[in-house]
Amino acid sequence: MTQRQESKSAEETAGRGGESSLPQDYRDVSNQEIFKNHVLCAQFLRDYSNCKALANVQPEDIEDISERFTSIMGTKVEGDTVKRIRLKDPSGEEKEIYAVSLIEHKNDVDYDVAMQLLHYISNIWRDYARNRRYQTERGDWVDANKAKGFRYPPILPIVYYEGSDRWTAGSRLRDRVLTVEGLEEYIPDFAYHLVGIRDYNNEELLEKADEMSLIMLLNKIQTAEDLHGMLDVPAREINRIVRNSPEHVLDVLRDVLYLLCRKVNMPGDETREMLSQLKEDRNMGYLFENMEHMDIQEERRKTREAREELERAKAELAAAKQELERYKAAEKEGK
Protein backbone atom coordinates (compact mmCIF):
# COMPACT_ATOMS: atom_id res chain seq x y z
CA MET A 1 0.00 0.00 0.00
CA THR A 2 1.36 3.44 -0.90
CA GLN A 3 1.66 6.23 1.67
CA ARG A 4 -1.21 8.13 0.04
CA GLN A 5 -3.41 5.03 0.00
CA GLU A 6 -2.44 4.36 3.59
CA SER A 7 -3.38 7.92 4.55
CA LYS A 8 -6.67 7.71 2.67
CA SER A 9 -7.52 4.35 4.22
CA ALA A 10 -6.86 5.65 7.70
CA GLU A 11 -8.83 8.80 7.00
CA GLU A 12 -11.80 6.81 5.75
CA THR A 13 -11.71 4.73 8.92
CA ALA A 14 -11.76 7.93 10.95
CA GLY A 15 -14.61 9.25 8.86
CA ARG A 16 -16.71 6.24 9.78
CA GLY A 17 -16.22 7.09 13.43
CA GLY A 18 -13.77 4.27 13.99
CA GLU A 19 -10.93 4.37 16.50
CA SER A 20 -8.28 2.90 14.21
CA SER A 21 -4.69 3.15 15.38
CA LEU A 22 -2.06 4.77 13.21
CA PRO A 23 0.41 2.60 11.30
CA GLN A 24 3.65 2.44 13.26
CA ASP A 25 5.64 4.39 10.66
CA TYR A 26 2.94 6.94 9.78
CA ARG A 27 4.85 9.78 11.43
CA ASP A 28 7.89 9.05 9.26
CA VAL A 29 5.77 8.97 6.11
CA SER A 30 4.28 12.33 6.98
CA ASN A 31 7.63 14.00 7.56
CA GLN A 32 8.96 12.60 4.33
CA GLU A 33 6.02 14.13 2.49
CA ILE A 34 6.63 17.46 4.19
CA PHE A 35 10.19 17.79 2.96
CA LYS A 36 9.43 16.42 -0.49
CA ASN A 37 7.12 19.38 -0.96
CA HIS A 38 9.42 22.11 -2.25
CA VAL A 39 7.20 24.98 -1.11
CA LEU A 40 7.50 23.71 2.46
CA CYS A 41 11.16 22.83 2.02
CA ALA A 42 11.95 26.33 0.76
CA GLN A 43 10.12 27.84 3.73
CA PHE A 44 12.08 25.61 6.09
CA LEU A 45 15.42 26.59 4.56
CA ARG A 46 14.56 30.30 4.55
CA ASP A 47 13.23 30.32 8.10
CA TYR A 48 15.45 27.87 9.96
CA SER A 49 18.74 27.19 8.13
CA ASN A 50 20.42 30.37 9.47
CA CYS A 51 22.19 30.52 6.10
CA LYS A 52 22.30 33.87 4.29
CA ALA A 53 22.73 32.17 0.92
CA LEU A 54 19.35 30.50 1.41
CA ALA A 55 17.50 33.56 2.69
CA ASN A 56 15.61 33.92 -0.60
CA VAL A 57 15.54 30.34 -1.86
CA GLN A 58 12.43 29.50 -3.88
CA PRO A 59 10.75 26.15 -4.61
CA GLU A 60 11.93 26.20 -8.23
CA ASP A 61 15.55 26.39 -7.02
CA ILE A 62 15.29 23.01 -5.29
CA GLU A 63 15.77 19.57 -6.78
CA ASP A 64 15.28 16.40 -4.75
CA ILE A 65 18.06 13.88 -5.47
CA SER A 66 17.48 11.66 -2.44
CA GLU A 67 16.92 8.56 -4.57
CA ARG A 68 20.57 8.60 -5.63
CA PHE A 69 21.69 8.25 -2.02
CA THR A 70 19.05 6.08 -0.34
CA SER A 71 21.34 3.08 0.03
CA ILE A 72 24.66 4.67 0.89
CA MET A 73 24.44 3.59 4.52
CA GLY A 74 24.04 -0.07 3.62
CA THR A 75 20.30 0.15 4.19
CA LYS A 76 17.55 2.12 2.57
CA VAL A 77 17.03 5.37 4.47
CA GLU A 78 13.69 6.50 3.09
CA GLY A 79 13.17 9.49 5.32
CA ASP A 80 16.47 11.31 4.89
CA THR A 81 16.55 13.86 2.10
CA VAL A 82 19.24 15.31 -0.13
CA LYS A 83 18.40 18.52 -1.97
CA ARG A 84 20.41 20.18 -4.71
CA ILE A 85 19.83 23.93 -4.61
CA ARG A 86 20.79 26.12 -7.55
CA LEU A 87 21.32 29.76 -6.67
CA LYS A 88 22.66 32.78 -8.56
CA ASP A 89 25.06 35.21 -6.97
CA PRO A 90 24.89 38.99 -7.69
CA SER A 91 27.02 38.52 -10.80
CA GLY A 92 24.46 36.11 -12.22
CA GLU A 93 26.73 33.07 -11.89
CA GLU A 94 24.87 29.92 -10.92
CA LYS A 95 26.16 28.03 -7.89
CA GLU A 96 25.12 24.78 -6.31
CA ILE A 97 24.51 24.15 -2.63
CA TYR A 98 23.52 20.80 -1.22
CA ALA A 99 21.32 20.43 1.82
CA VAL A 100 21.37 17.10 3.63
CA SER A 101 18.54 16.65 6.07
CA LEU A 102 18.16 13.78 8.51
CA ILE A 103 14.53 14.35 9.38
CA GLU A 104 12.78 11.08 9.96
CA HIS A 105 14.46 9.01 12.60
CA LYS A 106 15.35 11.77 15.00
CA ASN A 107 12.57 11.62 17.52
CA ASP A 108 15.22 10.48 20.01
CA VAL A 109 18.75 11.74 20.51
CA ASP A 110 21.12 10.01 18.09
CA TYR A 111 24.75 10.25 19.16
CA ASP A 112 26.07 8.93 15.84
CA VAL A 113 24.29 11.46 13.66
CA ALA A 114 27.50 13.32 12.72
CA MET A 115 28.99 10.10 11.36
CA GLN A 116 25.84 9.42 9.34
CA LEU A 117 26.09 12.90 7.87
CA LEU A 118 29.76 12.35 7.02
CA HIS A 119 28.73 9.34 4.90
CA TYR A 120 26.25 11.52 3.03
CA ILE A 121 28.71 14.36 2.53
CA SER A 122 31.49 12.16 1.19
CA ASN A 123 29.14 10.36 -1.19
CA ILE A 124 27.63 13.61 -2.47
CA TRP A 125 31.09 14.99 -3.22
CA ARG A 126 32.15 11.75 -4.90
CA ASP A 127 29.00 11.77 -7.04
CA TYR A 128 29.52 15.45 -7.89
CA ALA A 129 33.09 14.86 -9.07
CA ARG A 130 32.20 11.73 -11.02
CA ASN A 131 29.75 13.66 -13.18
CA ARG A 132 32.05 16.54 -14.14
CA ARG A 133 34.74 16.39 -16.82
CA TYR A 134 36.41 18.97 -19.00
CA GLN A 135 38.16 18.85 -22.37
CA THR A 136 41.81 19.87 -22.67
CA GLU A 137 43.30 21.86 -25.54
CA ARG A 138 44.53 18.55 -26.96
CA GLY A 139 40.94 17.29 -27.01
CA ASP A 140 41.34 14.83 -24.14
CA TRP A 141 38.59 14.49 -21.56
CA VAL A 142 39.83 14.77 -17.95
CA ASP A 143 38.06 14.44 -14.62
CA ALA A 144 37.31 17.97 -13.45
CA ASN A 145 38.37 17.29 -9.87
CA LYS A 146 41.96 16.81 -11.04
CA ALA A 147 42.17 20.47 -12.03
CA LYS A 148 43.77 22.96 -9.64
CA GLY A 149 40.80 25.29 -9.72
CA PHE A 150 38.16 22.63 -9.07
CA ARG A 151 36.03 23.17 -5.98
CA TYR A 152 33.49 20.89 -4.41
CA PRO A 153 30.07 22.44 -3.62
CA PRO A 154 29.22 23.44 -0.04
CA ILE A 155 26.90 21.13 1.88
CA LEU A 156 24.58 22.18 4.68
CA PRO A 157 23.88 19.23 7.01
CA ILE A 158 20.66 19.69 8.98
CA VAL A 159 19.11 17.58 11.71
CA TYR A 160 15.39 18.20 12.20
CA TYR A 161 14.55 17.04 15.71
CA GLU A 162 11.02 16.60 17.07
CA GLY A 163 11.84 14.76 20.31
CA SER A 164 10.79 16.07 23.71
CA ASP A 165 14.14 15.41 25.42
CA ARG A 166 16.98 17.90 25.15
CA TRP A 167 19.38 17.16 22.28
CA THR A 168 22.63 16.17 24.01
CA ALA A 169 24.66 14.81 21.08
CA GLY A 170 27.77 16.73 20.07
CA SER A 171 27.26 19.08 17.15
CA ARG A 172 30.64 18.38 15.51
CA LEU A 173 32.16 15.31 13.91
CA ARG A 174 35.25 15.70 16.09
CA ASP A 175 33.10 15.10 19.16
CA ARG A 176 32.68 11.53 17.91
CA VAL A 177 36.39 10.79 17.36
CA LEU A 178 38.80 9.74 20.10
CA THR A 179 41.31 12.47 20.85
CA VAL A 180 44.98 11.44 20.80
CA GLU A 181 47.65 13.99 21.60
CA GLY A 182 49.54 15.00 18.49
CA LEU A 183 46.85 13.80 16.09
CA GLU A 184 44.26 16.54 16.61
CA GLU A 185 45.00 18.42 13.39
CA TYR A 186 44.50 15.28 11.31
CA ILE A 187 40.97 14.63 12.49
CA PRO A 188 38.41 15.80 9.89
CA ASP A 189 35.67 17.99 11.27
CA PHE A 190 32.43 19.79 10.45
CA ALA A 191 29.35 20.94 12.33
CA TYR A 192 25.72 20.17 11.56
CA HIS A 193 22.83 22.55 12.04
CA LEU A 194 20.21 21.38 14.53
CA VAL A 195 16.60 22.51 14.15
CA GLY A 196 14.69 21.36 17.22
CA ILE A 197 11.03 22.27 17.22
CA ARG A 198 11.07 22.76 20.98
CA ASP A 199 13.70 25.46 20.64
CA TYR A 200 10.94 27.70 19.29
CA ASN A 201 7.90 28.83 21.25
CA ASN A 202 4.49 29.17 19.62
CA GLU A 203 4.85 32.91 19.16
CA GLU A 204 8.16 32.54 17.32
CA LEU A 205 6.71 29.95 14.97
CA LEU A 206 3.61 32.02 14.27
CA GLU A 207 5.75 35.06 13.44
CA LYS A 208 7.00 33.20 10.34
CA ALA A 209 3.37 33.10 9.12
CA ASP A 210 3.93 30.21 6.71
CA GLU A 211 2.74 26.62 6.37
CA MET A 212 6.04 25.00 7.39
CA SER A 213 6.06 26.83 10.71
CA LEU A 214 2.42 25.88 11.22
CA ILE A 215 3.33 22.23 10.69
CA MET A 216 6.13 22.54 13.24
CA LEU A 217 3.66 24.12 15.62
CA LEU A 218 1.30 21.16 15.23
CA ASN A 219 4.11 18.61 15.54
CA LYS A 220 5.14 20.18 18.84
CA ILE A 221 1.97 18.84 20.44
CA GLN A 222 3.11 15.83 22.43
CA THR A 223 1.81 16.56 25.94
CA ALA A 224 -1.34 17.94 27.55
CA GLU A 225 0.50 21.21 28.18
CA ASP A 226 1.43 21.45 24.49
CA LEU A 227 -2.19 20.87 23.51
CA HIS A 228 -3.53 23.52 25.84
CA GLY A 229 -0.93 26.03 24.65
CA MET A 230 -1.87 25.39 21.04
CA LEU A 231 -5.57 25.84 21.71
CA ASP A 232 -4.85 29.35 22.98
CA VAL A 233 -3.53 30.39 19.56
CA PRO A 234 -6.01 32.79 17.90
CA ALA A 235 -7.88 30.95 15.13
CA ARG A 236 -7.65 33.96 12.81
CA GLU A 237 -3.85 33.71 12.77
CA ILE A 238 -4.04 30.07 11.67
CA ASN A 239 -6.65 30.77 9.00
CA ARG A 240 -4.60 33.66 7.64
CA ILE A 241 -1.72 31.24 6.96
CA VAL A 242 -3.81 28.67 5.07
CA ARG A 243 -6.03 31.14 3.22
CA ASN A 244 -3.88 31.13 0.07
CA SER A 245 -2.07 27.82 0.46
CA PRO A 246 -1.59 25.83 -2.77
CA GLU A 247 -3.70 22.69 -2.88
CA HIS A 248 -0.68 20.37 -2.70
CA VAL A 249 0.50 22.15 0.45
CA LEU A 250 -3.00 22.00 1.90
CA ASP A 251 -2.96 18.22 1.34
CA VAL A 252 0.18 17.93 3.48
CA LEU A 253 -1.38 20.12 6.16
CA ARG A 254 -4.43 17.89 6.15
CA ASP A 255 -2.25 14.83 6.74
CA VAL A 256 -0.51 16.56 9.64
CA LEU A 257 -3.83 17.66 11.11
CA TYR A 258 -5.13 14.11 10.77
CA LEU A 259 -2.13 12.85 12.75
CA LEU A 260 -2.86 15.37 15.48
CA CYS A 261 -6.50 14.31 15.68
CA ARG A 262 -5.53 10.67 16.06
CA LYS A 263 -2.73 11.52 18.49
CA VAL A 264 -5.25 13.08 20.89
CA ASN A 265 -7.79 10.33 20.21
CA MET A 266 -10.36 12.67 18.74
CA PRO A 267 -13.55 10.79 17.77
CA GLY A 268 -13.86 9.83 14.11
CA ASP A 269 -16.79 12.09 13.30
CA GLU A 270 -15.00 15.12 14.72
CA THR A 271 -11.85 14.21 12.81
CA ARG A 272 -13.85 14.02 9.59
CA GLU A 273 -15.39 17.43 10.25
CA MET A 274 -11.96 18.90 11.00
CA LEU A 275 -10.49 17.66 7.72
CA SER A 276 -13.55 18.84 5.80
CA GLN A 277 -13.32 22.35 7.27
CA LEU A 278 -9.69 22.62 6.22
CA LYS A 279 -10.13 21.20 2.73
CA GLU A 280 -13.38 22.88 1.75
CA ASP A 281 -13.45 26.13 3.73
CA ARG A 282 -9.75 26.57 4.64
CA ASN A 283 -10.98 26.98 8.18
CA MET A 284 -8.27 25.44 10.30
CA GLY A 285 -9.35 27.60 13.19
CA TYR A 286 -12.22 25.15 13.63
CA LEU A 287 -9.72 22.99 15.48
CA PHE A 288 -9.21 25.60 18.15
CA GLU A 289 -12.80 26.72 18.35
CA ASN A 290 -14.27 23.26 18.97
CA MET A 291 -11.65 21.17 20.77
CA GLU A 292 -12.16 21.40 24.50
CA HIS A 293 -9.28 22.54 26.71
CA MET A 294 -8.56 19.09 27.99
CA ASP A 295 -6.13 16.26 27.53
CA ILE A 296 -8.25 13.82 25.56
CA GLN A 297 -5.73 11.04 26.02
CA GLU A 298 -5.78 11.59 29.78
CA GLU A 299 -9.55 11.44 29.84
CA ARG A 300 -9.51 8.27 27.78
CA ARG A 301 -6.92 6.83 30.16
CA LYS A 302 -9.11 7.64 33.16
CA THR A 303 -12.10 6.04 31.44
CA ARG A 304 -10.06 2.95 30.60
CA GLU A 305 -8.72 2.69 34.15
CA ALA A 306 -12.22 3.07 35.58
CA ARG A 307 -13.46 0.34 33.24
CA GLU A 308 -10.55 -1.92 34.25
CA GLU A 309 -11.27 -1.22 37.92
CA LEU A 310 -14.91 -2.16 37.37
CA GLU A 311 -13.86 -5.39 35.67
CA ARG A 312 -11.53 -6.20 38.57
CA ALA A 313 -14.33 -5.55 41.04
CA LYS A 314 -16.64 -7.84 39.06
CA ALA A 315 -13.99 -10.55 38.99
CA GLU A 316 -13.42 -10.23 42.73
CA LEU A 317 -17.16 -10.40 43.36
CA ALA A 318 -17.46 -13.51 41.18
CA ALA A 319 -14.53 -15.12 43.02
CA ALA A 320 -16.13 -14.27 46.36
CA LYS A 321 -19.40 -15.84 45.26
CA GLN A 322 -17.60 -19.01 44.18
CA GLU A 323 -15.78 -19.14 47.50
CA LEU A 324 -19.06 -18.69 49.34
CA GLU A 325 -20.64 -21.53 47.34
CA ARG A 326 -17.72 -23.82 48.13
CA TYR A 327 -17.95 -22.93 51.81
CA LYS A 328 -21.67 -23.68 51.86
CA ALA A 329 -21.13 -26.98 50.03
CA ALA A 330 -18.39 -28.01 52.45
CA GLU A 331 -20.49 -27.03 55.43
CA LYS A 332 -23.42 -29.06 54.07
CA GLU A 333 -21.24 -32.13 53.57
CA GLY A 334 -19.91 -31.78 57.11
CA LYS A 335 -23.38 -32.12 58.52
ChimeraX attribute file (.defattr): number of C-alpha atoms within 10 A of each C-alpha:
attribute: neighborCount
match mode: 1-to-1
recipient: residues
	/A:1	7
	/A:2	8
	/A:3	12
	/A:4	13
	/A:5	10
	/A:6	15
	/A:7	20
	/A:8	13
	/A:9	13
	/A:10	20
	/A:11	22
	/A:12	15
	/A:13	17
	/A:14	23
	/A:15	18
	/A:16	13
	/A:17	16
	/A:18	14
	/A:19	15
	/A:20	14
	/A:21	12
	/A:22	14
	/A:23	11
	/A:24	8
	/A:25	9
	/A:26	15
	/A:27	16
	/A:28	18
	/A:29	20
	/A:30	21
	/A:31	21
	/A:32	17
	/A:33	19
	/A:34	22
	/A:35	22
	/A:36	18
	/A:37	16
	/A:38	20
	/A:39	22
	/A:40	22
	/A:41	19
	/A:42	23
	/A:43	22
	/A:44	21
	/A:45	20
	/A:46	19
	/A:47	18
	/A:48	18
	/A:49	19
	/A:50	12
	/A:51	13
	/A:52	9
	/A:53	14
	/A:54	19
	/A:55	15
	/A:56	14
	/A:57	20
	/A:58	19
	/A:59	14
	/A:60	11
	/A:61	16
	/A:62	21
	/A:63	15
	/A:64	17
	/A:65	13
	/A:66	19
	/A:67	13
	/A:68	12
	/A:69	19
	/A:70	18
	/A:71	12
	/A:72	14
	/A:73	11
	/A:74	7
	/A:75	8
	/A:76	12
	/A:77	17
	/A:78	16
	/A:79	20
	/A:80	22
	/A:81	22
	/A:82	26
	/A:83	22
	/A:84	18
	/A:85	20
	/A:86	16
	/A:87	19
	/A:88	12
	/A:89	9
	/A:90	7
	/A:91	6
	/A:92	8
	/A:93	8
	/A:94	10
	/A:95	12
	/A:96	15
	/A:97	18
	/A:98	22
	/A:99	21
	/A:100	22
	/A:101	23
	/A:102	21
	/A:103	21
	/A:104	22
	/A:105	20
	/A:106	17
	/A:107	16
	/A:108	13
	/A:109	17
	/A:110	15
	/A:111	15
	/A:112	13
	/A:113	19
	/A:114	24
	/A:115	15
	/A:116	15
	/A:117	22
	/A:118	17
	/A:119	13
	/A:120	22
	/A:121	20
	/A:122	11
	/A:123	15
	/A:124	21
	/A:125	16
	/A:126	13
	/A:127	13
	/A:128	14
	/A:129	18
	/A:130	12
	/A:131	10
	/A:132	11
	/A:133	15
	/A:134	14
	/A:135	11
	/A:136	9
	/A:137	7
	/A:138	6
	/A:139	8
	/A:140	9
	/A:141	11
	/A:142	13
	/A:143	14
	/A:144	18
	/A:145	18
	/A:146	11
	/A:147	11
	/A:148	7
	/A:149	7
	/A:150	11
	/A:151	11
	/A:152	13
	/A:153	15
	/A:154	13
	/A:155	19
	/A:156	19
	/A:157	22
	/A:158	21
	/A:159	22
	/A:160	19
	/A:161	24
	/A:162	24
	/A:163	18
	/A:164	16
	/A:165	11
	/A:166	12
	/A:167	18
	/A:168	9
	/A:169	14
	/A:170	16
	/A:171	18
	/A:172	17
	/A:173	20
	/A:174	17
	/A:175	16
	/A:176	16
	/A:177	13
	/A:178	10
	/A:179	11
	/A:180	8
	/A:181	7
	/A:182	7
	/A:183	9
	/A:184	12
	/A:185	8
	/A:186	7
	/A:187	12
	/A:188	11
	/A:189	14
	/A:190	13
	/A:191	16
	/A:192	20
	/A:193	17
	/A:194	18
	/A:195	18
	/A:196	20
	/A:197	20
	/A:198	18
	/A:199	12
	/A:200	15
	/A:201	12
	/A:202	21
	/A:203	10
	/A:204	12
	/A:205	18
	/A:206	19
	/A:207	10
	/A:208	15
	/A:209	15
	/A:210	20
	/A:211	22
	/A:212	25
	/A:213	24
	/A:214	20
	/A:215	19
	/A:216	20
	/A:217	21
	/A:218	20
	/A:219	20
	/A:220	22
	/A:221	20
	/A:222	15
	/A:223	14
	/A:224	16
	/A:225	12
	/A:226	16
	/A:227	20
	/A:228	17
	/A:229	14
	/A:230	18
	/A:231	18
	/A:232	12
	/A:233	15
	/A:234	12
	/A:235	16
	/A:236	12
	/A:237	14
	/A:238	22
	/A:239	17
	/A:240	16
	/A:241	19
	/A:242	22
	/A:243	14
	/A:244	10
	/A:245	16
	/A:246	10
	/A:247	11
	/A:248	11
	/A:249	18
	/A:250	18
	/A:251	16
	/A:252	20
	/A:253	25
	/A:254	19
	/A:255	23
	/A:256	21
	/A:257	21
	/A:258	20
	/A:259	22
	/A:260	19
	/A:261	21
	/A:262	20
	/A:263	15
	/A:264	19
	/A:265	19
	/A:266	19
	/A:267	17
	/A:268	21
	/A:269	14
	/A:270	17
	/A:271	24
	/A:272	20
	/A:273	14
	/A:274	21
	/A:275	25
	/A:276	15
	/A:277	16
	/A:278	22
	/A:279	16
	/A:280	8
	/A:281	11
	/A:282	20
	/A:283	20
	/A:284	26
	/A:285	21
	/A:286	18
	/A:287	22
	/A:288	17
	/A:289	13
	/A:290	11
	/A:291	15
	/A:292	11
	/A:293	16
	/A:294	14
	/A:295	17
	/A:296	18
	/A:297	16
	/A:298	14
	/A:299	12
	/A:300	13
	/A:301	12
	/A:302	12
	/A:303	12
	/A:304	12
	/A:305	12
	/A:306	12
	/A:307	12
	/A:308	12
	/A:309	12
	/A:310	12
	/A:311	12
	/A:312	12
	/A:313	12
	/A:314	12
	/A:315	12
	/A:316	12
	/A:317	12
	/A:318	12
	/A:319	12
	/A:320	12
	/A:321	12
	/A:322	12
	/A:323	12
	/A:324	12
	/A:325	12
	/A:326	12
	/A:327	12
	/A:328	12
	/A:329	11
	/A:330	11
	/A:331	10
	/A:332	9
	/A:333	8
	/A:334	7
	/A:335	5
